[in-house]
Amino acid sequence: MKANHLLSTLLAGALLSLAQTAMAQGEHKILVQANKPGATVQPTMYGIFFEDINFGADGGLYADLVENSSFEFPQHLMGWESFGSVEVMDEKPAYDRNPHYVALTDDGHLHKQTGIENRGHFGMGFKEGMEYNFTITARRHYSESPDARIRVELVGSDNEVINRKTITIASDEWKKYTATLKSNKTDQKGMLRIFLETPQGVDIDHVSLFPADNWNNLRADLVKDLADLHPGIFRFPGGCIVEGTDLASRYQWKNSVGPVENRPLNENRWNYTFPHRLYPNYYQSYGLGFYEFFLLSEKIGAEPLPVVSVGLACQFQNDDICAHVSPDELQPYIDDALDLIEFANGSTDTKWGKMRAEMGHPAPFNLKLIGVGNEQWGELYPVRLEKFIKAIRAKYPEIKIVGSSGPSPDDNDGKEFTYGWEQMRRLKADLVDEHFYRSPEWFLSQAGRYDNYSRKGPKVFAGEFACHISGSEDPAPAAEPMSKNTFNAALCEAAFMTGLERNADVVHMATYAPLFSHVDGWQWRPDLIWMDNLTTVRTPNYYVQQLYATNAG
């Protein structure tokens, strides 16, 4: 009912705005030619773009409530409070790529117990009546000692215990142990505590706590928000995340598959991008990785569009040529792209197809598209992209390749954008990604943007767009307090999107950005969907996207 009411309000607002404009400018006539239908709208026209910004993954879509679950943050106990005899160790670890663990070695006494507690990213949200699945990898700390015990507690924001379970650790070898704890109250800011109950110590690693209603370890309400958009395309994982602050911190898809416990931690390039919105605890656990991305695409009926690094670090932050891979040293990056296609589509007798099957999906994901690079520009990009295009088309000619036109159509008086498009035509890219973070006036003026685009050559992917009410032509105000989701912004986006649909013969895909934002952890706004630890809010911008996606053509 809320959705229908908001849609009605949105349409009423649009009609009122049009009526006011008509009265101000005189009488206008609208000619509807039902016998001359427009271009066919592609099934991929309206979609979603996920990037791990605003705590969109850990603390957001990825449903694990525990922060720093494997003790791999550079400050190994960041996110944890410890008391008693607690030590971080890495001797004979459970997981070779996440070697650190915590040893609880002395149970102390009644008034000084040994243990650790975790408050999650911004508190742990508990719902009354919901069960929470606790998992830990553990072993006895002392070889051949008697069995050890730990006590696991859900604790409310009032410091009262909601529920507790005792787990017996009965082996010197690393093993997984589980428990289910039911919450008897709703609390936005709860926490998890683990106490050592015996003199026999315990080593613990990879602590996780998931609500039982999760979908494939993703937050059920956020998955529903995505499904209700009926997206035709799903771009992942970025965005600037693909590039990294430097190449060492770029998103490497091979680190995001396989057992979650052994996926290595990566920094998040948004943790210190905006000085007044610093989050030193912002990392990527890769619990939401490429396998989960493909599964979610399948679940919500969207074509997956993975994006891989082209060997260029973020050009905004690295103007030194040495920060990038030289064209002669690109082969490992090209191999990553080819291997990703094999992971998605390869038979189970291939290396990466076999891994997909071992993870639980023997059938191919039927990948059709791949993006190479994000907001790359200038001469550094096409010389690298060309090598990817040749390699991908030689091995997988059926895969369509998405290139970039740079971060903005207006940079350097539009020269970078024009050059980018010229190069994409020369390289015969299948689609070209354009990005717009602009004012209401810009969006209203650009409804006819694609009316005169060439119908020959690459098609358009409006891969990132959002109306920013600050009115500045610089994307930087995204971090300013004045940039918010507003009805006016949504209406201006809706006006712009009439031009996308009218030119559906050249515009094949479009996605709003960013997708998610946590109310306690945002770096960039506006955003399509806001959340706290228990609930979500669909913005007016969300309903515009939904309106178009469910009424295309």
Helices and strands as residue ranges (DSSP letters): H 2-25, E 46-49, E 80-83, E 85-89, E 101-106, E 108-109, E 112-113, E 115-118, E 124-126, E 131-140, E 148-155, E 161-169, E 175-182, E 187-196, E 202-211, H 220-227, E 233-236, H 240-243, G 247-249, G 253-256, G 260-262, E 266-267, E 283-284, H 290-300, E 303-308, G 321-323, G 327-329, H 331-345, H 351-358, E 369-372, H 380-395, E 400-404, G 411-414, H 415-427, E 431-438, H 440-445, E 459-467, G 476-479, H 487-502, E 507-512, E 516-518, E 529-531, E 536-538, H 540-549
